[in-house]
Amino acid sequence: MQQILGHSDPAVTQRYSHLNKETVQEASEAASAKLRAAVEALDSPRPGLRVIDGGKN
């Protein structure tokens, strides 16, 4: 959390971050869903697109 908020000192994060367990869990689940969707989008074929092999094909 400290790095996400850009704090160099953990004491600053503790002072200004009043997070409860549910809030952190919800944020984690939202981030996980977005990452999962991004990975699935990368893994799924896209109609009309083809892989170019550096001009060797």
PDB file of N, CA, C and O in Angstrom, chain B, residues numbered from 101:
ATOM      1  N   MET B 101       0.825  -1.172   0.000  1.00  0.00           N
ATOM      2  CA  MET B 101       0.000   0.000   0.000  1.00  0.00           C
ATOM      3  C   MET B 101       0.880   1.251   0.000  1.00  0.00           C
ATOM      4  O   MET B 101       0.567   2.242  -0.659  1.00  0.00           O
ATOM      5  N   GLN B 102       1.962   1.194   0.731  1.00  0.00           N
ATOM      6  CA  GLN B 102       2.884   2.330   0.818  1.00  0.00           C
ATOM      7  C   GLN B 102       3.380   2.746  -0.562  1.00  0.00           C
ATOM      8  O   GLN B 102       3.406   3.936  -0.875  1.00  0.00           O
ATOM      9  N   GLN B 103       3.771   1.792  -1.381  1.00  0.00           N
ATOM     10  CA  GLN B 103       4.266   2.105  -2.722  1.00  0.00           C
ATOM     11  C   GLN B 103       3.158   2.631  -3.618  1.00  0.00           C
ATOM     12  O   GLN B 103       3.381   3.560  -4.395  1.00  0.00           O
ATOM     13  N   ILE B 104       1.978   2.059  -3.525  1.00  0.00           N
ATOM     14  CA  ILE B 104       0.858   2.513  -4.345  1.00  0.00           C
ATOM     15  C   ILE B 104       0.544   3.971  -4.042  1.00  0.00           C
ATOM     16  O   ILE B 104       0.251   4.751  -4.948  1.00  0.00           O
ATOM     17  N   LEU B 105       0.607   4.338  -2.758  1.00  0.00           N
ATOM     18  CA  LEU B 105       0.307   5.715  -2.361  1.00  0.00           C
ATOM     19  C   LEU B 105       1.493   6.651  -2.559  1.00  0.00           C
ATOM     20  O   LEU B 105       1.349   7.869  -2.448  1.00  0.00           O
ATOM     21  N   GLY B 106       2.664   6.090  -2.850  1.00  0.00           N
ATOM     22  CA  GLY B 106       3.840   6.918  -3.115  1.00  0.00           C
ATOM     23  C   GLY B 106       4.525   7.454  -1.866  1.00  0.00           C
ATOM     24  O   GLY B 106       5.216   8.471  -1.916  1.00  0.00           O
ATOM     25  N   HIS B 107       4.332   6.768  -0.750  1.00  0.00           N
ATOM     26  CA  HIS B 107       4.958   7.212   0.496  1.00  0.00           C
ATOM     27  C   HIS B 107       6.319   6.542   0.673  1.00  0.00           C
ATOM     28  O   HIS B 107       6.457   5.335   0.476  1.00  0.00           O
ATOM     29  N   SER B 108       7.312   7.330   1.043  1.00  0.00           N
ATOM     30  CA  SER B 108       8.642   6.751   1.272  1.00  0.00           C
ATOM     31  C   SER B 108       8.786   6.221   2.698  1.00  0.00           C
ATOM     32  O   SER B 108       9.665   5.403   2.971  1.00  0.00           O
ATOM     33  N   ASP B 109       7.940   6.677   3.593  1.00  0.00           N
ATOM     34  CA  ASP B 109       8.028   6.294   4.999  1.00  0.00           C
ATOM     35  C   ASP B 109       6.748   5.548   5.401  1.00  0.00           C
ATOM     36  O   ASP B 109       5.650   6.073   5.216  1.00  0.00           O
ATOM     37  N   PRO B 110       6.874   4.345   5.943  1.00  0.00           N
ATOM     38  CA  PRO B 110       5.681   3.593   6.353  1.00  0.00           C
ATOM     39  C   PRO B 110       4.829   4.336   7.382  1.00  0.00           C
ATOM     40  O   PRO B 110       3.612   4.151   7.424  1.00  0.00           O
ATOM     41  N   ALA B 111       5.446   5.163   8.201  1.00  0.00           N
ATOM     42  CA  ALA B 111       4.691   5.915   9.207  1.00  0.00           C
ATOM     43  C   ALA B 111       3.694   6.868   8.549  1.00  0.00           C
ATOM     44  O   ALA B 111       2.606   7.092   9.079  1.00  0.00           O
ATOM     45  N   VAL B 112       4.063   7.427   7.400  1.00  0.00           N
ATOM     46  CA  VAL B 112       3.160   8.328   6.678  1.00  0.00           C
ATOM     47  C   VAL B 112       1.946   7.544   6.187  1.00  0.00           C
ATOM     48  O   VAL B 112       0.810   8.005   6.302  1.00  0.00           O
ATOM     49  N   THR B 113       2.196   6.358   5.642  1.00  0.00           N
ATOM     50  CA  THR B 113       1.098   5.522   5.164  1.00  0.00           C
ATOM     51  C   THR B 113       0.159   5.177   6.319  1.00  0.00           C
ATOM     52  O   THR B 113      -1.061   5.246   6.171  1.00  0.00           O
ATOM     53  N   GLN B 114       0.720   4.810   7.454  1.00  0.00           N
ATOM     54  CA  GLN B 114      -0.106   4.460   8.608  1.00  0.00           C
ATOM     55  C   GLN B 114      -0.912   5.656   9.099  1.00  0.00           C
ATOM     56  O   GLN B 114      -2.049   5.506   9.545  1.00  0.00           O
ATOM     57  N   ARG B 115      -0.328   6.823   9.016  1.00  0.00           N
ATOM     58  CA  ARG B 115      -0.996   8.021   9.515  1.00  0.00           C
ATOM     59  C   ARG B 115      -2.181   8.431   8.640  1.00  0.00           C
ATOM     60  O   ARG B 115      -3.235   8.810   9.150  1.00  0.00           O
ATOM     61  N   TYR B 116      -2.001   8.353   7.323  1.00  0.00           N
ATOM     62  CA  TYR B 116      -3.007   8.878   6.415  1.00  0.00           C
ATOM     63  C   TYR B 116      -3.910   7.822   5.786  1.00  0.00           C
ATOM     64  O   TYR B 116      -4.904   8.168   5.147  1.00  0.00           O
ATOM     65  N   SER B 117      -3.593   6.571   5.951  1.00  0.00           N
ATOM     66  CA  SER B 117      -4.400   5.497   5.360  1.00  0.00           C
ATOM     67  C   SER B 117      -5.254   4.862   6.437  1.00  0.00           C
ATOM     68  O   SER B 117      -4.774   4.073   7.251  1.00  0.00           O
ATOM     69  N   HIS B 118      -6.510   5.214   6.430  1.00  0.00           N
ATOM     70  CA  HIS B 118      -7.437   4.645   7.398  1.00  0.00           C
ATOM     71  C   HIS B 118      -8.276   3.605   6.660  1.00  0.00           C
ATOM     72  O   HIS B 118      -9.423   3.850   6.286  1.00  0.00           O
ATOM     73  N   LEU B 119      -7.668   2.445   6.466  1.00  0.00           N
ATOM     74  CA  LEU B 119      -8.297   1.396   5.677  1.00  0.00           C
ATOM     75  C   LEU B 119      -8.863   0.322   6.584  1.00  0.00           C
ATOM     76  O   LEU B 119      -8.222  -0.103   7.546  1.00  0.00           O
ATOM     77  N   ASN B 120     -10.063  -0.107   6.268  1.00  0.00           N
ATOM     78  CA  ASN B 120     -10.590  -1.240   6.998  1.00  0.00           C
ATOM     79  C   ASN B 120     -10.487  -2.470   6.111  1.00  0.00           C
ATOM     80  O   ASN B 120     -10.249  -2.367   4.907  1.00  0.00           O
ATOM     81  N   LYS B 121     -10.666  -3.621   6.714  1.00  0.00           N
ATOM     82  CA  LYS B 121     -10.469  -4.887   6.007  1.00  0.00           C
ATOM     83  C   LYS B 121     -11.369  -5.006   4.781  1.00  0.00           C
ATOM     84  O   LYS B 121     -10.922  -5.463   3.728  1.00  0.00           O
ATOM     85  N   GLU B 122     -12.630  -4.600   4.907  1.00  0.00           N
ATOM     86  CA  GLU B 122     -13.558  -4.721   3.784  1.00  0.00           C
ATOM     87  C   GLU B 122     -13.153  -3.837   2.607  1.00  0.00           C
ATOM     88  O   GLU B 122     -13.256  -4.250   1.452  1.00  0.00           O
ATOM     89  N   THR B 123     -12.696  -2.632   2.900  1.00  0.00           N
ATOM     90  CA  THR B 123     -12.280  -1.718   1.830  1.00  0.00           C
ATOM     91  C   THR B 123     -11.095  -2.290   1.067  1.00  0.00           C
ATOM     92  O   THR B 123     -11.066  -2.249  -0.163  1.00  0.00           O
ATOM     93  N   VAL B 124     -10.126  -2.818   1.789  1.00  0.00           N
ATOM     94  CA  VAL B 124      -8.948  -3.406   1.146  1.00  0.00           C
ATOM     95  C   VAL B 124      -9.359  -4.630   0.334  1.00  0.00           C
ATOM     96  O   VAL B 124      -8.863  -4.820  -0.776  1.00  0.00           O
ATOM     97  N   GLN B 125     -10.247  -5.459   0.859  1.00  0.00           N
ATOM     98  CA  GLN B 125     -10.708  -6.649   0.148  1.00  0.00           C
ATOM     99  C   GLN B 125     -11.427  -6.267  -1.141  1.00  0.00           C
ATOM    100  O   GLN B 125     -11.196  -6.879  -2.185  1.00  0.00           O
ATOM    101  N   GLU B 126     -12.296  -5.263  -1.077  1.00  0.00           N
ATOM    102  CA  GLU B 126     -13.022  -4.814  -2.272  1.00  0.00           C
ATOM    103  C   GLU B 126     -12.064  -4.268  -3.330  1.00  0.00           C
ATOM    104  O   GLU B 126     -12.222  -4.551  -4.517  1.00  0.00           O
ATOM    105  N   ALA B 127     -11.078  -3.494  -2.905  1.00  0.00           N
ATOM    106  CA  ALA B 127     -10.102  -2.952  -3.845  1.00  0.00           C
ATOM    107  C   ALA B 127      -9.285  -4.066  -4.476  1.00  0.00           C
ATOM    108  O   ALA B 127      -8.996  -4.031  -5.672  1.00  0.00           O
ATOM    109  N   SER B 128      -8.914  -5.050  -3.675  1.00  0.00           N
ATOM    110  CA  SER B 128      -8.151  -6.187  -4.183  1.00  0.00           C
ATOM    111  C   SER B 128      -8.956  -6.977  -5.206  1.00  0.00           C
ATOM    112  O   SER B 128      -8.420  -7.379  -6.239  1.00  0.00           O
ATOM    113  N   GLU B 129     -10.222  -7.202  -4.933  1.00  0.00           N
ATOM    114  CA  GLU B 129     -11.074  -7.946  -5.861  1.00  0.00           C
ATOM    115  C   GLU B 129     -11.291  -7.173  -7.164  1.00  0.00           C
ATOM    116  O   GLU B 129     -11.317  -7.763  -8.244  1.00  0.00           O
ATOM    117  N   ALA B 130     -11.446  -5.858  -7.057  1.00  0.00           N
ATOM    118  CA  ALA B 130     -11.633  -5.031  -8.261  1.00  0.00           C
ATOM    119  C   ALA B 130     -10.376  -5.059  -9.125  1.00  0.00           C
ATOM    120  O   ALA B 130     -10.463  -5.194 -10.345  1.00  0.00           O
ATOM    121  N   ALA B 131      -9.208  -4.934  -8.494  1.00  0.00           N
ATOM    122  CA  ALA B 131      -7.955  -4.974  -9.238  1.00  0.00           C
ATOM    123  C   ALA B 131      -7.745  -6.340  -9.867  1.00  0.00           C
ATOM    124  O   ALA B 131      -7.288  -6.438 -11.005  1.00  0.00           O
ATOM    125  N   SER B 132      -8.075  -7.384  -9.138  1.00  0.00           N
ATOM    126  CA  SER B 132      -7.930  -8.742  -9.648  1.00  0.00           C
ATOM    127  C   SER B 132      -8.809  -8.962 -10.874  1.00  0.00           C
ATOM    128  O   SER B 132      -8.376  -9.567 -11.854  1.00  0.00           O
ATOM    129  N   ALA B 133     -10.036  -8.473 -10.815  1.00  0.00           N
ATOM    130  CA  ALA B 133     -10.949  -8.640 -11.948  1.00  0.00           C
ATOM    131  C   ALA B 133     -10.436  -7.913 -13.181  1.00  0.00           C
ATOM    132  O   ALA B 133     -10.517  -8.440 -14.290  1.00  0.00           O
ATOM    133  N   LYS B 134      -9.913  -6.717 -12.997  1.00  0.00           N
ATOM    134  CA  LYS B 134      -9.381  -5.953 -14.139  1.00  0.00           C
ATOM    135  C   LYS B 134      -8.142  -6.631 -14.727  1.00  0.00           C
ATOM    136  O   LYS B 134      -7.987  -6.695 -15.946  1.00  0.00           O
ATOM    137  N   LEU B 135      -7.267  -7.134 -13.865  1.00  0.00           N
ATOM    138  CA  LEU B 135      -6.075  -7.836 -14.351  1.00  0.00           C
ATOM    139  C   LEU B 135      -6.456  -9.116 -15.080  1.00  0.00           C
ATOM    140  O   LEU B 135      -5.886  -9.432 -16.125  1.00  0.00           O
ATOM    141  N   ARG B 136      -7.416  -9.852 -14.534  1.00  0.00           N
ATOM    142  CA  ARG B 136      -7.869 -11.089 -15.173  1.00  0.00           C
ATOM    143  C   ARG B 136      -8.442 -10.793 -16.558  1.00  0.00           C
ATOM    144  O   ARG B 136      -8.155 -11.509 -17.517  1.00  0.00           O
ATOM    145  N   ALA B 137      -9.243  -9.750 -16.661  1.00  0.00           N
ATOM    146  CA  ALA B 137      -9.832  -9.382 -17.947  1.00  0.00           C
ATOM    147  C   ALA B 137      -8.756  -8.981 -18.946  1.00  0.00           C
ATOM    148  O   ALA B 137      -8.846  -9.317 -20.126  1.00  0.00           O
ATOM    149  N   ALA B 138      -7.741  -8.265 -18.480  1.00  0.00           N
ATOM    150  CA  ALA B 138      -6.657  -7.854 -19.373  1.00  0.00           C
ATOM    151  C   ALA B 138      -5.876  -9.058 -19.882  1.00  0.00           C
ATOM    152  O   ALA B 138      -5.533  -9.120 -21.063  1.00  0.00           O
ATOM    153  N   VAL B 139      -5.595 -10.002 -19.014  1.00  0.00           N
ATOM    154  CA  VAL B 139      -4.861 -11.209 -19.415  1.00  0.00           C
ATOM    155  C   VAL B 139      -5.705 -12.032 -20.376  1.00  0.00           C
ATOM    156  O   VAL B 139      -5.186 -12.544 -21.368  1.00  0.00           O
ATOM    157  N   GLU B 140      -6.986 -12.166 -20.100  1.00  0.00           N
ATOM    158  CA  GLU B 140      -7.858 -12.920 -20.998  1.00  0.00           C
ATOM    159  C   GLU B 140      -7.946 -12.255 -22.366  1.00  0.00           C
ATOM    160  O   GLU B 140      -8.006 -12.938 -23.388  1.00  0.00           O
ATOM    161  N   ALA B 141      -7.955 -10.929 -22.387  1.00  0.00           N
ATOM    162  CA  ALA B 141      -8.002 -10.210 -23.666  1.00  0.00           C
ATOM    163  C   ALA B 141      -6.723 -10.452 -24.465  1.00  0.00           C
ATOM    164  O   ALA B 141      -6.765 -10.559 -25.690  1.00  0.00           O
ATOM    165  N   LEU B 142      -5.604 -10.538 -23.781  1.00  0.00           N
ATOM    166  CA  LEU B 142      -4.339 -10.809 -24.473  1.00  0.00           C
ATOM    167  C   LEU B 142      -4.289 -12.234 -25.002  1.00  0.00           C
ATOM    168  O   LEU B 142      -3.706 -12.492 -26.055  1.00  0.00           O
ATOM    169  N   ASP B 143      -4.902 -13.161 -24.269  1.00  0.00           N
ATOM    170  CA  ASP B 143      -4.866 -14.570 -24.650  1.00  0.00           C
ATOM    171  C   ASP B 143      -5.876 -14.937 -25.732  1.00  0.00           C
ATOM    172  O   ASP B 143      -5.718 -15.955 -26.405  1.00  0.00           O
ATOM    173  N   SER B 144      -6.910 -14.117 -25.904  1.00  0.00           N
ATOM    174  CA  SER B 144      -7.951 -14.477 -26.864  1.00  0.00           C
ATOM    175  C   SER B 144      -7.584 -14.003 -28.265  1.00  0.00           C
ATOM    176  O   SER B 144      -7.040 -12.912 -28.436  1.00  0.00           O
ATOM    177  N   PRO B 145      -7.886 -14.831 -29.269  1.00  0.00           N
ATOM    178  CA  PRO B 145      -7.606 -14.436 -30.653  1.00  0.00           C
ATOM    179  C   PRO B 145      -8.500 -13.277 -31.075  1.00  0.00           C
ATOM    180  O   PRO B 145      -9.640 -13.162 -30.624  1.00  0.00           O
ATOM    181  N   ARG B 146      -7.982 -12.440 -31.926  1.00  0.00           N
ATOM    182  CA  ARG B 146      -8.741 -11.296 -32.417  1.00  0.00           C
ATOM    183  C   ARG B 146      -8.985 -11.479 -33.908  1.00  0.00           C
ATOM    184  O   ARG B 146      -8.035 -11.530 -34.690  1.00  0.00           O
ATOM    185  N   PRO B 147     -10.242 -11.576 -34.306  1.00  0.00           N
ATOM    186  CA  PRO B 147     -10.554 -11.747 -35.728  1.00  0.00           C
ATOM    187  C   PRO B 147      -9.974 -10.605 -36.555  1.00  0.00           C
ATOM    188  O   PRO B 147     -10.057  -9.439 -36.168  1.00  0.00           O
ATOM    189  N   GLY B 148      -9.399 -10.947 -37.673  1.00  0.00           N
ATOM    190  CA  GLY B 148      -8.855  -9.931 -38.575  1.00  0.00           C
ATOM    191  C   GLY B 148      -7.425  -9.523 -38.274  1.00  0.00           C
ATOM    192  O   GLY B 148      -6.815  -8.795 -39.057  1.00  0.00           O
ATOM    193  N   LEU B 149      -6.883  -9.975 -37.164  1.00  0.00           N
ATOM    194  CA  LEU B 149      -5.492  -9.654 -36.856  1.00  0.00           C
ATOM    195  C   LEU B 149      -4.623 -10.872 -37.075  1.00  0.00           C
ATOM    196  O   LEU B 149      -5.054 -12.003 -36.851  1.00  0.00           O
ATOM    197  N   ARG B 150      -3.408 -10.641 -37.511  1.00  0.00           N
ATOM    198  CA  ARG B 150      -2.484 -11.755 -37.693  1.00  0.00           C
ATOM    199  C   ARG B 150      -1.135 -11.382 -37.079  1.00  0.00           C
ATOM    200  O   ARG B 150      -0.788 -10.206 -36.968  1.00  0.00           O
ATOM    201  N   VAL B 151      -0.410 -12.374 -36.700  1.00  0.00           N
ATOM    202  CA  VAL B 151       0.912 -12.164 -36.107  1.00  0.00           C
ATOM    203  C   VAL B 151       1.905 -11.978 -37.219  1.00  0.00           C
ATOM    204  O   VAL B 151       1.940 -12.764 -38.166  1.00  0.00           O
ATOM    205  N   ILE B 152       2.709 -10.953 -37.116  1.00  0.00           N
ATOM    206  CA  ILE B 152       3.755 -10.682 -38.110  1.00  0.00           C
ATOM    207  C   ILE B 152       5.077 -11.077 -37.479  1.00  0.00           C
ATOM    208  O   ILE B 152       5.408 -10.625 -36.383  1.00  0.00           O
ATOM    209  N   ASP B 153       5.832 -11.917 -38.168  1.00  0.00           N
ATOM    210  CA  ASP B 153       7.072 -12.464 -37.634  1.00  0.00           C
ATOM    211  C   ASP B 153       8.258 -11.686 -38.181  1.00  0.00           C
ATOM    212  O   ASP B 153       9.089 -12.247 -38.895  1.00  0.00           O
ATOM    213  N   GLY B 154       8.347 -10.422 -37.862  1.00  0.00           N
ATOM    214  CA  GLY B 154       9.504  -9.615 -38.260  1.00  0.00           C
ATOM    215  C   GLY B 154       9.716  -9.561 -39.757  1.00  0.00           C
ATOM    216  O   GLY B 154      10.843  -9.361 -40.212  1.00  0.00           O
ATOM    217  N   GLY B 155       8.661  -9.734 -40.533  1.00  0.00           N
ATOM    218  CA  GLY B 155       8.788  -9.670 -41.987  1.00  0.00           C
ATOM    219  C   GLY B 155       9.294 -10.954 -42.628  1.00  0.00           C
ATOM    220  O   GLY B 155       9.588 -10.973 -43.823  1.00  0.00           O
ATOM    221  N   LYS B 156       9.397 -12.018 -41.855  1.00  0.00           N
ATOM    222  CA  LYS B 156       9.903 -13.297 -42.391  1.00  0.00           C
ATOM    223  C   LYS B 156       8.820 -14.121 -43.060  1.00  0.00           C
ATOM    224  O   LYS B 156       9.120 -15.079 -43.774  1.00  0.00           O
ATOM    225  N   ASN B 157       7.550 -13.754 -42.836  1.00  0.00           N
ATOM    226  CA  ASN B 157       6.450 -14.551 -43.419  1.00  0.00           C
ATOM    227  C   ASN B 157       6.074 -14.048 -44.779  1.00  0.00           C
ATOM    228  O   ASN B 157       5.172 -14.597 -45.412  1.00  0.00           O
TER     229      ASN B 157
END
